[in-house]
Every structure is written in structure tokens, then in C-alpha cells.
Amino acid sequence: MSEHFETLRTHLINFAALTDKDIDESRPFWKPRKVYKGDFFNLQDIVCNDLGLVIKGIFRVYIMDEETGLEKNLFFFSENQFLVSFRSHLNQKICHYFIQAMEDSEMIYISNSNLSSLYKTHPNWAVFGRLLAELFFTYSQSRTEELLFVSHEKRYMRLLDEHPTILERIPAYHISSYLGITNPSLSRIRKRITTKEYQ
């Protein structure tokens, strides 16, 4: 727990300029959690009550097409990223998608009720809440704009920028699903990029 909490401390200071006092007073609320490969941080149709910081591992956020049974990956989250279904967490309404570990993972998390209590009693934590909302709004907006305006190849490059080791960590078909293309199309994109790098 202590090692995880120090990682959290560094991240919180960088993210929201929280003081050591702010962070230390939150310490009783944070808990460590292991999520093994294939297990879920949150399930569809269940309220997302926890906000986690990924210490180790990678998660995917996906939906299931009820008609075809096919899964569609929406986001990936890995080390030093906050993990939550933000709208569900904020409004305490059911989550519309699954959040699943792609490998054995570790995190440190805080419940909605404890975080809300910090917002009410600590001005700096209230600032953290605003910044968290802005972060997840940016994630959502960027994803929407990518799907509308950005080529598959550029989306692929952005994914690698955000998660540099993702190709070595998850099967390629999950990346294809995220990009909205087939595995052969992904192979062609990777080949084109490799060719450009060596020209």
C-alpha cells in the first residue's frame, strides 16, 4: 500500500497541485486492488462507485453490440491514468459499458462517497474534481473528433503515443476494434508506417 500511495501522491501533486496535507488527509480513503487478466473493474449496468489510479496494467473500456454479439473497444487506460466511468461515478447511474483488465493489474482506488466528502471539506480536492471532469470530457471529446475527422493511420499513431507498449501487451484484434477496422487493414497501416520510417 505504501508504495502505491507514494505513486498516487506524485501523480496527485502533478495533476492538481494538491498539498502533502491534502493528500495525507485522504490516505485512509484509498485502498489497493488487484484486478486479474480478464476480470472487471466495472460491469455494464452496474454503477461505477470507484475512481482508480492504474499503478500497473492496462484496461479496456468496451461495449457489446446486442444484435451481433461483437465487442467494440472505446478506450484504453494504462499506468498513471485515472480509471473510472465518469458519468456513472458522478451521477451514480448505471454504467453503459464494461471496464476489463487486459493483463494482471494493480491500482489504488477511492469510493465515490469518500471522494465527495473530500470535495466538501477540502477546497483543493474540489479543484481536483473539476480537473478530473475536464480530463474525462477531453477524453470523450477527443475520441468523438477522432472518429469523425482523423484517419485510421493517425488514430493508430495517437494510440501509440498514449500507450507506447500496447502492441506488445494486447492482441492486435483489440486495437483493430478500437480503430474500427479489420486485422488485415491494421497490418497494412503498420506496414506503411514501418516503410515510412525506413525511407
Stockholm file with secondary structure:
# STOCKHOLM 1.0

chainA/1-199         MSEHFETLRTHLINFAALTDKDIDESRPFWKPRKVYKGDFFNLQDIVCNDLGLVIKGIFRVYIMDEETGLEKNLFFFSENQFLVSFRSHLNQKICHYFIQAMEDSEMIYISNSNLSSLYKTHPNWAVFGRLLAELFFTYSQSRTEELLFVSHEKRYMRLLDEHPTILERIPAYHISSYLGITNPSLSRIRKRITTKEYQ
#=GR chainA/1-199 SS CHHHHHHHHHHHHHHHCCCHHHHHHHGGGCEEEEECTTCEEECTTSBCCEEEEEEECEEEEEEECTTTCCEEEEEEEETTCEECCHHHHHHTCBCSSEEEESSSEEEEEEEHHHHHHHHHHCHHHHHHHHHHHHHHHHHHHHHHHHHHHSCHHHHHHHHHHHSTTHHHHSCHHHHHHHHTSCHHHHHHHHHHHHHHHTC
#=GC SS_cons         CHHHHHHHHHHHHHHHCCCHHHHHHHGGGCEEEEECTTCEEECTTSBCCEEEEEEECEEEEEEECTTTCCEEEEEEEETTCEECCHHHHHHTCBCSSEEEESSSEEEEEEEHHHHHHHHHHCHHHHHHHHHHHHHHHHHHHHHHHHHHHSCHHHHHHHHHHHSTTHHHHSCHHHHHHHHTSCHHHHHHHHHHHHHHHTC
//
